[in-house]
Amino acid sequence: MNKVTADHLARRACVYIRQSTPGQVQHNLESQRRQYALVDRARELGWRDIDVIDDDLGISGSGTRRPGFERLLRALCDGQVGAVFSIEASRLARNGRDWHTLLEFCSVVGALLIDAEALYDPRLTNDRLLLGMKGTISEMEVASFRERAQAALLQKAQRGALVRRVPIGYVKGSDDRIEKDPNARTRTTIELIFRKFAELGSVRQVYFWFDQQQIEVPVARGTEEARQIVWQSARYHAVLSVLKNPAYAGAYVYGRSKTRVRLDAGQKQVRRQVLRRREDWAVLILDHHEGYIDWNAYQSNQTMIAHNDNARGNAVRGSIKHGEALLAGLLRCGHCGAKLLAQYPSPRVIRYQCSGYLLNRDHACCVMFGGLRADRLVSEQLIHALAPFGIEAAIEAIESLQDASDERIQQKALALEDVRYEVTRARRQYDAVDPTNRLVAAELERRWNQALTTEAQFEAELVTLQEGREGPLTDAQKRELLSFARDLPTLWDDPQSLPEHKKRLLRIALKEIIATCEGETIRLILHWQGGDHTRVEFEKIRSGRHRYVTDDDLVALVGMLARIEPDARIASILNRNQRRTAHGDDWNAKRVCSLRNNHAIPVYREGERQARGEMSVSEVAAALGVTPTTVLRLIRLKQLRATQACVGAPWILRRADVERCVAERNHPVTPPTADSAQLILEIP
């Protein structure tokens, strides 16, 4: 039976051409020729209007979006297609959904399906059954191919032999072994990335440091067989990829990423995401090759990178920021498990507050307390723990400063070696060419001159860096560093000690701090990295109080001095005793007056002391007819009763005691001395 009718020929024929991968498009040329030859078959069957659809060359037919296939379906729906030509069913679709959609559309509009051997009419039961079986076989065939290929890849990966593309800093040997790159510049740059991350503790800060120091990083270009290393300015993702790749820890890993398939606008979307946890990796072989760091350092780096991810919210500590709060990111509420946020209500004021209160305003805040005392108490615990290692750390720092060369100078020197090689290579190429061939010689000469210019530029930059290099530590600087190590509290409290450095030390030593509130008591449980725990407690500041409150004993002292001295004299006495205001400032008459007004202490009135029957040393000396020094001696010998508010304050004597002393004229005022020639002082 002739299935091709005049109605079919009145409409156009569509020749659908597809190959699954770009590699097939480039190399499987015979398959392309066979598919394009279907145009001749269509002409032989009587079609004159033929549309070749080859938009899907290099696109898989397993369900992903295919522009050419969608155009074919639209043409079928419009009733413009009388026949669809394809070399085989697998070219049209490799999944049941697309295949049966095509069959349904063809049966509705009466279009034929034609391959290299037969003609099929989807409206006929037998043809529809045969086409359905072909589609199922095609779908199962690709699934079987994929399963066998994945099993073979997994078996090879389990031996650590599946090496597709090695990271920067490594090369693949002739026996597919992974070895360190013999290029010293590449190796030292990779080592520098890990060293700076251990120092700075942040991928972003490492990237900023490389950018500020103008140190280039290597980047691979091209395929693995023709890979070329290009040096360019540092990029954040280039630094991050080095730090997150387990290959630099000497580990072989396979199956870190998984493929996620989902429907988007009715089409299957296949996306590969690095989402698998470490325990879900298909293959992990430690010590597979020589690493730049060990596995423990790699795990610590991943933990630090994860904790610096601020987008993860309460699940991580968060990155180290520039605030003064030393415990930010370490504190966690012992009641609800939420993080404690660091807040700055005013300058030089720190407050820690449970973040759970911000999410649920209907409940009272679990924990909230001032941060300065908490920072000080935890810092004291850290200093106490680090005290035995202070001298060792200082000696190690001195040795590292003496032995380590400047990274910038080292990197620039290695870059200069690379440039000099390029100069030599360009010169050899120029010498090898025939000078009369000016078309080639002119270009090689230009490249040689360009390499010479780059060499001169790098040499000048290296000289500039060497001239600005800091000299070795002097003996005085070494002694100062050792003295700081012996007195860690002084070094910690030094104004030049940055909060970022203190936070990094705290995070190295502490896992987290659990804060709970019991009445007016704040309890902090310090969880150290080694597994030990320390408990710290302190009382909350009562309502209406703050840290800038003058001590009660100082207020009482000002109250006593205000009864005998004016404000200016009180300020002088307090400064001599090294007493400071609540803000740490020196006293003056204005500040003493403000303190008196705040505590309702009346000002000194002239004659107030005399009205109370009190006398000063000078007044007693005049009454006794002696010098003030003699009166002070009598007070020291306790022959005259006197009181003093504080050291340096005036002595105050009661008039009754002075009069009693005057009345006792028959008694010696001063005791005899060991020198018999010395006269006894008689009070007239």
LINJO-V904963 format. One line per field, one symbol per residue. ss: DSSP state (2 for helix, 1 for strand, 0 for the rest). phi: phi as a letter, one per 20 degrees, with the letter a starting at -180 (. if undefined). psi: psi as a letter, one per 20 degrees, with the letter a starting at -180 (. if undefined). A space follows every 50 residues. Layout:
BEGIN
ss = ???
phi = ???
psi = ???
END
This chain:
BEGIN
ss = 00000222220111111110022222202222222202222222000001 11111110000000002222222222200011111000222200022222 22222222200111000011100022222222222222222222222222 22222222000000000001110000011100022222222222222222 00222222222220011111100000011111100222222222022220 01110001111111001111111000022200111000000000222222 22222220022222200000000000000011100000111110000000 11110222200000000111222222222222222222222222222222 22200022222222222222222222222222000002222222222222 22222222222222222000000022222222222202222220000022 22222222211111111100111111110000111111100000000000 02222222222000002222222222000000000000222222222200 00000002222001102222222200022222222200000010000000 0111222222222000000000000000000000
phi = .eeedfffffeedddecbcfcffffedeffffffffffffffffeoedec dedcfdfndfdepffcffffffffffffmeddbddbfaffffadcfffff ffffffffemeedcdfcbdcdffeffffffffffffffffffffgfffff ffffffffemdedebefgncceffemeecfffffffffffffffffffee mbffffffffffeleecececnfffcfcedebffcgfffffffeefffem ddccnfdceddbeclmdfddcdcecffffeffcbdelfbfdeceffffff fffffffeeffemffcfnffdefeffefneecfeednffeeeccfbgmcc cdcfffffecffdfffcbbfeffffffffffffffegfdfffffffffff ffefefffffffffffffffffffffffffffefgfeffeffffffffff fffffffffffffffffefffffeffffffffffffcfgfffefgeffff ffffffffedfacedcccmddddddeeeffofccdccbefffgndbfedf gfffffffffffeccfffffffffffeledffenefebffffffffffdl efffdfnffffemdcefffffffemcegffffffffemecfbcbfafnef fddegffffffffeffeffdffefefeeeefdef
psi = poiorhhghhrrqpoppqqhqhhhhhhmhhhgghghihghhhhhijphop opokikpjpqkjirpogghhhghghghikiphqopqhrhhhgqjqhghgh ggggghhgikqqppaihrppoiipgghggghgggggggghghhggggggh ggggghhhikinogpqrpiqqprhkkqpqqpiohggghgghhghghhhgh kpgghgghghghilpqqqppqarhhlppppprqqqghggghghioihijj qpppkhqqppprpokjqpppppqniqrhijqgpooqkhrprhrrhghggh ghgggghinhiiciirhqqpajriohjphhpppigiirqpqpqnhrpkpp ppppihhhhnihqqpgpprqigggggghhhgghhhigijggghgghgggh hhhprphgggghghhhgghhghggghgghhhiqphinhhghgghhghghg hhghghghgghggghhhjpqrrprhghghghhhhhhmhhghgiphioqhh gghhghhhhpgrpppqpndjppppoooqhiirqpppqqqqpqpiqrilpp qhhhghghhghiiiqrgghgggghhhjkprrhjjrqqrhghggggghhjl oqqpppihghhjkqqrghhghhhikrqhhhghghghjkippqqphrpiqq ppqqhhhghhhhhlhiqphqqqrhoiipqpppp.
END
